[in-house]
Amino acid sequence: MPEVKKLRDLFWESLRASFGEEVILNGHPTERLPNTLNVSFAGRSGFEILSNLDGVAASTGSACHSGGTEISPVLRAMGVRPNIAMGAIRFSLGRDTREDEIE
């Protein structure tokens, strides 16, 4: 999955370039799943952001707790502040994800 990891990192860098300090990485900077990017948009609602995105594989809750608007128990356990955690979105990439889709 090195290619997927490369795309995940490209996506993260693109988000940082576009949103700067307003986008926050949730999780370890290097020790994380190669196909998943969990970020928060500070002071925003992840649900509202996601509702405006078409054709994107993403979720606002934890993998085992979809459909809710509550803060992910994992983010809560990590000590992520509520105003940051409410803006969390988990993006999933797959082996068929292409660079042009990331851009």
C-alpha positions as CSV (number, residue, x, y, z in Angstrom):
1,M,0.0,0.0,0.0
2,P,2.9,2.4,-0.5
3,E,1.1,4.1,-3.3
4,V,-2.0,4.7,-1.2
5,K,0.1,6.1,1.6
6,K,1.7,8.5,-0.9
7,L,-1.8,9.7,-1.9
8,R,-2.9,10.0,1.7
9,D,0.1,12.2,2.4
10,L,-0.5,14.2,-0.8
11,F,-4.1,14.8,0.4
12,W,-2.9,15.9,3.8
13,E,-0.4,18.4,2.3
14,S,-3.1,19.7,0.0
15,L,-5.4,20.3,2.9
16,R,-2.7,22.1,4.8
17,A,-1.9,24.3,1.8
18,S,-5.5,25.2,1.5
19,F,-6.6,25.6,5.1
20,G,-3.4,26.2,7.0
21,E,-3.8,26.1,10.8
22,E,-7.6,25.6,10.5
23,V,-7.0,21.9,9.6
24,I,-5.6,19.6,12.2
25,L,-4.3,16.1,11.9
26,N,-5.9,13.6,14.3
27,G,-3.5,10.9,15.1
28,H,0.2,10.2,14.9
29,P,2.0,12.0,12.0
30,T,3.6,8.8,10.6
31,E,2.4,5.8,12.5
32,R,-1.2,5.4,11.1
33,L,-3.1,3.5,8.6
34,P,-1.9,4.1,5.0
35,N,-5.3,4.5,3.5
36,T,-7.0,6.8,6.2
37,L,-6.7,10.5,6.9
38,N,-8.5,11.8,10.0
39,V,-8.5,15.6,10.2
40,S,-10.5,18.2,12.0
41,F,-11.5,21.6,10.7
42,A,-11.2,23.9,13.8
43,G,-14.5,25.5,14.9
44,R,-16.5,23.8,12.1
45,S,-19.0,21.0,11.9
46,G,-17.6,17.9,10.2
47,F,-21.2,16.9,9.4
48,E,-21.9,20.2,7.6
49,I,-18.6,20.0,5.6
50,L,-19.3,16.5,4.6
51,S,-22.8,17.2,3.5
52,N,-21.4,19.6,0.9
53,L,-19.0,17.0,-0.6
54,D,-20.2,14.8,-3.4
55,G,-18.4,11.6,-4.4
56,V,-16.1,11.5,-1.4
57,A,-15.5,8.5,0.8
58,A,-15.6,10.0,4.3
59,S,-17.3,9.8,7.7
60,T,-17.7,12.2,10.6
61,G,-17.9,9.4,13.2
62,S,-15.7,6.5,14.2
63,A,-15.8,3.5,12.0
64,C,-17.9,1.5,14.4
65,H,-20.3,4.4,15.3
66,S,-21.4,5.9,12.0
67,G,-24.6,7.9,11.6
68,G,-24.2,10.0,14.7
69,T,-23.2,13.6,15.3
70,E,-21.5,12.9,18.6
71,I,-17.7,13.3,19.1
72,S,-15.9,10.1,18.3
73,P,-15.0,8.1,21.4
74,V,-11.5,7.6,20.0
75,L,-11.0,11.4,19.6
76,R,-12.4,11.9,23.1
77,A,-10.0,9.3,24.5
78,M,-7.1,11.0,22.6
79,G,-8.0,14.3,24.5
80,V,-9.0,16.2,21.4
81,R,-10.9,19.3,22.5
82,P,-14.7,19.3,21.7
83,N,-14.5,22.3,19.4
84,I,-11.8,20.5,17.3
85,A,-13.4,17.0,17.5
86,M,-16.8,18.2,16.2
87,G,-15.0,19.2,13.0
88,A,-13.5,15.8,12.4
89,I,-13.7,13.9,9.1
90,R,-12.2,10.5,8.4
91,F,-11.3,10.2,4.7
92,S,-10.7,6.7,3.2
93,L,-8.5,6.0,0.2
94,G,-8.4,2.8,-1.7
95,R,-6.1,1.0,-4.2
96,D,-8.3,2.5,-7.0
97,T,-7.9,6.1,-5.7
98,R,-6.1,8.2,-8.3
99,E,-3.9,11.4,-7.8
100,D,-6.3,13.5,-9.9
101,E,-9.1,12.6,-7.5
102,I,-7.0,13.8,-4.6
103,E,-6.3,17.1,-6.4
